[in-house]
Amino acid sequence: MTSTYPLAGTAVHRVGFGAMQLPGPGVFGPPRDRATALRVLRRAVELGVDHIDTAQFYGPDVANDLIFEALHPYPEQLVLVSKVGARRDASGGWLPAQRPEELRAAVLENLASLSIERIPVVNLRRHPGGDVAFAEQLDAMIAIREEGLIGGIGLSTVTMDEYRLAVARTPIACVQNAFNLADRSDLEVLDACRVDGVAYVPYFPLGSAFNANNPVLGNLSVQAVAQRLGATPAQVALAWLLYAGDNVLLIPGTSSLEHLEENLASAQVVLTDADLASIAAT
C-alpha cells in the first residue's frame, strides 16, 4: 500500500485532515473550544498532514479563519482544498449557490479568508436536483482556473456521467463523493478515478456525522478485526478505505486532539486478505 498519492501535482500523505468538524454543532457557528481547534490544526501539521480540506461555508466564516490563524504562513508542502457550490442561511441551513457567478464569488471569499492568491484545489460541489447545468458550471470553474485563482478543479457529489463529462473536458484533480463501508454505492466512480489516475476523497468515511446510529463503527467484522489488532474500529474502517485503492485520500475530521492522532495512525494499520474479505462480506 502506497503512503502518498498525487493531488494537483503534489504527492500528499494519504491521510489528511477535514476541517468540517471544527466549527460548532451542525458545522455552524464558532467552535466550542477555539484554543483546542487551533491546537488540532497545528498538531495535524506537526504530525505530517499536508492535505487539509475546508470550505468557507463551514461555519460559515469559521473553518477558514481557524486555518489562517493556526497555520499562516502556510507550510510550503501544504495542499489546501476548498469547495464551492453551497451557502448557509441565518439558522445554519444548507442552501445551493450553484450559478457561475456564485461559484466565482465563493472562490474569492475563500482566497480572502485564507489570505492566499491561489487555492491549490477547489471542489465544485454539485447540488442534486439543481437547475444549473453541469456543463455551465464546469465552464465557470475552467475560467476561474485560467484566471490563476485556483490550481486544480475537483468535483464533489457527482454522478458517473458527470465525472465522465468532466474528465473529457479538462484535467480533474480529485473527486469527493460519499463512500464508506456501509455505503459503497459510489464504487464505480472510485474505480474510474483509479484507472484515470485521479485522487478519490471519500467524505463521511466513518459514516455521516449527522447520523447517531453509525453502521460503520458498529460493524461486527470491523470490531473483531480491531480487537485482534489492538486498534479502534475507526482506525480499521479508515484503513479499509485506504486498501480500497491507492488513489484514495482520507480527510477524517475531528475537533479532538486524541481523535486526530487516532485517525492519523490508521495509515499504519495493516489488514490481511482475510481481514479485508471478512469486512467486505458485511
C-alpha positions in Angstrom: 0.0 0.0 0.0 1.4 3.4 -1.0 1.9 6.1 1.6 1.3 9.1 -0.8 -0.7 9.9 -3.9 -0.6 13.0 -6.2 -3.1 15.7 -5.6 -3.0 18.5 -8.1 0.6 17.6 -8.9 1.8 17.3 -5.3 2.3 14.0 -3.6 0.4 14.1 -0.3 0.1 11.7 2.6 -2.9 9.5 2.2 -4.5 10.5 5.5 -5.1 14.2 5.7 -7.5 16.4 7.7 -11.0 17.6 7.2 -11.9 20.9 8.8 -15.7 20.3 8.8 -15.9 19.5 12.5 -14.0 22.5 13.7 -17.0 24.9 13.8 -19.8 24.5 16.2 -22.6 21.8 16.2 -24.1 21.3 12.8 -21.0 22.9 11.2 -22.5 26.2 12.3 -21.1 29.0 14.4 -17.9 29.2 16.4 -16.2 26.1 17.9 -16.9 25.0 21.4 -13.3 25.5 22.3 -11.4 27.8 19.9 -8.0 27.2 21.5 -8.3 23.4 21.1 -9.4 23.8 17.5 -6.3 25.8 16.8 -4.1 23.2 18.6 -5.7 20.4 16.5 -4.8 22.2 13.3 -1.2 22.8 14.4 -0.8 19.3 15.7 -2.1 17.9 12.4 0.7 19.6 10.5 3.3 18.6 13.1 2.3 15.0 12.5 2.8 15.3 8.8 -0.6 16.3 7.5 -0.1 18.0 4.1 -3.7 17.9 2.8 -6.4 19.9 4.6 -10.0 20.1 3.3 -12.1 23.1 4.1 -14.9 25.4 2.9 -15.9 29.0 3.5 -19.4 27.7 4.3 -18.1 25.6 7.2 -19.3 27.9 9.9 -19.7 29.9 7.8 -16.6 32.0 8.0 -15.2 29.8 10.8 -13.1 26.9 9.4 -11.0 29.1 7.1 -10.4 31.7 9.7 -9.2 29.0 12.1 -6.9 27.6 9.4 -5.5 31.0 8.8 -4.9 31.8 12.5 -3.3 28.4 13.2 -1.2 27.9 10.2 -0.5 31.1 8.2 2.1 31.5 6.7 1.3 28.0 5.4 3.9 25.3 5.1 5.2 25.1 1.5 4.1 21.5 1.1 0.5 22.0 2.4 -2.2 21.5 -0.1 -5.4 23.4 0.9 -8.6 22.1 -0.8 -11.8 24.1 -0.5 -15.2 23.8 -2.2 -17.9 26.0 -3.6 -21.5 25.5 -4.5 -23.3 26.0 -1.2 -24.1 28.7 1.3 -25.7 28.9 4.7 -28.8 30.7 5.9 -29.1 32.6 9.2 -30.1 29.4 11.1 -27.4 27.2 9.6 -29.5 25.7 6.9 -27.7 24.4 3.8 -28.6 26.2 0.5 -27.4 25.9 -3.0 -25.1 28.5 -4.5 -24.6 26.9 -7.9 -24.7 29.7 -10.5 -21.4 30.6 -12.2 -21.2 34.0 -10.6 -21.8 32.4 -7.2 -19.0 29.9 -7.8 -16.6 32.7 -8.6 -17.7 34.8 -5.7 -17.2 31.9 -3.4 -13.6 31.3 -4.7 -12.8 35.0 -4.0 -14.2 34.6 -0.4 -12.0 31.6 0.2 -9.0 33.4 -1.1 -9.7 36.4 1.2 -10.3 34.3 4.3 -7.3 32.0 3.8 -5.2 35.0 2.7 -3.7 33.3 -0.4 -3.5 34.3 -4.0 -4.4 30.9 -5.4 -6.2 27.9 -3.8 -4.4 24.6 -4.8 -7.7 22.8 -5.4 -11.3 23.8 -5.3 -14.1 21.3 -5.5 -17.3 22.1 -7.3 -20.0 20.7 -5.0 -22.9 19.7 -7.1 -26.4 20.2 -5.7 -28.5 17.2 -6.6 -31.7 18.3 -8.4 -30.3 21.8 -9.1 -31.3 23.8 -12.1 -27.9 24.9 -13.2 -26.4 22.8 -16.0 -23.2 20.9 -15.0 -21.5 21.9 -18.3 -22.2 25.6 -17.5 -20.6 25.1 -14.0 -17.6 23.3 -15.5 -17.1 26.2 -17.9 -17.1 28.6 -14.9 -14.6 26.5 -13.0 -12.2 26.3 -16.0 -12.4 30.0 -16.4 -11.6 30.5 -12.7 -8.6 28.2 -13.1 -7.4 30.1 -16.2 -7.5 33.3 -14.2 -5.0 31.7 -11.9 -7.3 31.8 -8.8 -7.2 28.1 -8.4 -4.7 25.4 -9.2 -6.9 22.4 -9.9 -10.6 21.6 -10.3 -12.2 19.0 -8.1 -15.7 17.6 -8.1 -18.0 16.7 -5.3 -21.2 14.8 -5.1 -21.1 14.0 -8.8 -22.6 11.1 -10.8 -20.6 8.8 -13.1 -22.0 10.6 -16.1 -20.9 14.0 -14.7 -17.5 12.6 -13.9 -17.1 11.3 -17.4 -18.2 14.6 -18.9 -15.7 16.5 -16.8 -12.6 14.4 -17.5 -13.4 14.6 -21.2 -13.3 18.4 -20.9 -10.4 19.2 -18.5 -8.0 17.7 -16.0 -9.7 16.8 -12.7 -7.6 16.9 -9.5 -9.9 14.9 -7.3 -13.4 13.6 -6.8 -15.0 13.9 -3.3 -18.1 11.7 -3.0 -19.8 9.8 -0.2 -18.2 6.4 0.3 -17.6 4.2 3.3 -18.0 0.6 4.4 -21.8 1.0 4.9 -22.3 3.0 1.6 -20.4 1.6 -1.3 -22.8 2.9 -4.0 -20.1 5.1 -5.5 -17.7 2.2 -6.2 -18.0 2.7 -10.0 -16.7 6.3 -9.7 -13.9 5.2 -7.3 -12.8 2.6 -9.8 -12.9 5.0 -12.7 -10.8 7.5 -10.8 -8.3 4.9 -10.1 -8.0 3.9 -13.7 -7.7 7.6 -14.7 -5.1 8.4 -12.0 -7.5 10.8 -10.2 -7.5 11.1 -6.4 -10.7 9.9 -4.8 -11.5 11.6 -1.5 -14.5 9.9 0.3 -16.5 12.1 2.5 -18.2 10.7 5.6 -15.5 7.9 5.7 -16.8 6.7 9.0 -20.5 7.3 8.2 -22.4 10.5 8.3 -21.6 12.9 11.1 -25.3 13.7 11.2 -26.4 10.1 11.9 -26.3 9.0 15.5 -26.7 5.3 14.5 -23.3 4.6 12.9 -23.4 1.3 10.9 -19.6 1.6 10.1 -18.3 1.6 13.7 -20.9 -0.8 14.8 -19.9 -3.3 12.1 -19.2 -6.6 13.9 -16.4 -7.6 11.5 -14.7 -4.2 11.9 -15.0 -4.6 15.7 -13.5 -8.1 15.6 -10.5 -7.1 13.4 -10.0 -4.0 15.7 -9.9 -6.2 18.7 -7.4 -8.6 17.1 -5.1 -5.8 16.1 -5.4 -3.7 19.2 -6.8 -0.9 17.1 -10.0 1.1 17.3 -13.0 0.4 15.0 -12.5 3.8 13.4 -8.9 3.0 12.6 -9.9 -0.3 10.9 -12.7 1.4 9.0 -10.3 4.1 7.7 -7.6 1.5 6.9 -10.2 -0.5 4.9 -10.8 2.6 2.7 -7.0 3.0 2.1 -6.9 -0.6 0.9 -9.8 0.2 -1.5 -7.4 1.9 -3.9 -4.0 3.6 -3.9 -5.8 6.7 -5.2 -7.9 7.0 -2.0 -7.1 10.0 0.1 -8.8 10.4 3.5 -9.8 13.6 5.3 -11.3 12.4 8.6 -12.3 15.4 10.6 -12.3 16.0 14.4 -12.1 18.7 17.0 -10.3 16.4 19.4 -6.5 16.0 19.7 -6.9 12.4 20.8 -9.1 11.5 17.8 -6.7 13.4 15.5 -3.8 11.2 16.5 -6.0 8.1 16.3 -7.2 8.9 12.8 -3.7 9.6 11.5 -2.4 6.3 13.0 -4.9 4.4 10.7 -2.3 4.7 8.0 -0.2 2.3 9.9 -2.9 -0.4 10.3 -2.1 -3.5 8.3 -5.1 -5.6 7.2 -4.7 -9.1 5.9 -6.5 -10.5 2.9 -8.7 -12.4 5.4 -9.4 -9.2 7.2 -10.4 -7.4 4.0 -12.6 -10.4 2.9 -14.3 -10.5 6.3 -15.1 -6.8 6.3 -16.1 -6.7 2.6 -18.6 -9.5 3.2 -20.6 -7.5 5.7 
